[in-house]
Amino acid sequence: MYEHITTVRVRYAETDQMDIVYYGNYAQYFEVGRAECIRELGFTYKKMEEMGVRMPVVSMEAKFLRPAHYDDLITIKTQLRTLPDQHEIEFHHEVYNERKKLLTTGKVVLFFIDSHTGKRSRMPEDLKQKLAPFFTGQTL
């Protein structure tokens, strides 16, 4: 399993009239988690696009357990629990507050798409090799 942790401070504009983070903003928090997760591996979405790969989101799930509030420092834990072997990649997310209370869980599925053909493709080999050591028991 591969795991990455990042933190974000909740901005005023991300809260509703009740001083609670608006639920739609969790898609952005999950995005921050994913982007920083692959950045730590030496990749960015821009680099992936330059390699001829696009990664659209095809599904997203979220479960809201507790609210986050303005100025909270939240921790976004992002996990890859399995090494992709086909055209899709699943990111699992957990969002915690400063007291380490679990606020929200989520799962986002993206496809690897060949930029030139518009068809599904496999994970770029360079990225797969970076992730492989974290999945020693899984077949490559």
C-alpha positions, 0 to 999 in steps of 0.5 A, spaced: 500 500 500 502 507 498 500 512 503 501 520 502 499 525 508 498 532 506 495 538 510 490 544 508 487 550 512 480 551 511 479 557 508 472 562 509 470 561 502 469 554 503 464 554 509 457 555 509 452 559 513 453 554 519 461 555 519 461 548 516 465 546 510 460 545 504 460 538 502 462 540 495 469 542 497 471 535 499 472 533 491 477 539 491 480 536 498 481 529 495 484 532 489 489 536 493 491 529 496 491 525 489 496 531 486 500 531 492 500 523 492 503 523 485 508 529 486 511 525 491 513 520 486 516 525 482 510 526 477 504 531 476 498 531 472 502 536 467 507 531 466 502 525 465 499 529 460 506 531 457 507 523 457 500 523 453 496 520 458 490 524 461 486 522 468 479 523 468 475 522 474 470 517 473 467 516 480 467 519 487 464 517 493 464 520 500 461 519 507 461 525 511 462 523 519 463 530 522 464 537 520 470 541 518 470 548 520 473 555 518 481 555 520 481 548 521 488 545 519 485 538 516 489 532 514 488 529 508 490 521 508 491 518 501 492 511 499 493 507 493 491 500 496 492 496 490 497 497 484 493 498 478 494 493 473 488 495 468 486 502 466 483 505 472 486 507 479 483 508 485 485 513 491 482 512 498 481 518 502 481 520 509 480 527 512 482 528 519 481 534 524 487 537 528 484 532 534 485 526 529 478 525 529 476 522 522 471 527 519 470 524 512 472 518 508 472 517 500 474 514 494 475 517 487 476 512 481 480 515 475 482 512 468 488 512 464 486 515 457 491 515 451 491 523 449 492 521 442 487 516 441 482 517 447 482 510 449 483 507 455 490 505 457 495 502 462 498 506 467 505 509 465 510 504 466 515 509 469 509 510 475 508 503 475 515 502 477 515 507 482 509 504 486 511 497 485 516 497 491 510 499 496 506 492 493 511 487 494 506 481 494 502 484 488 503 481 481 506 486 476 
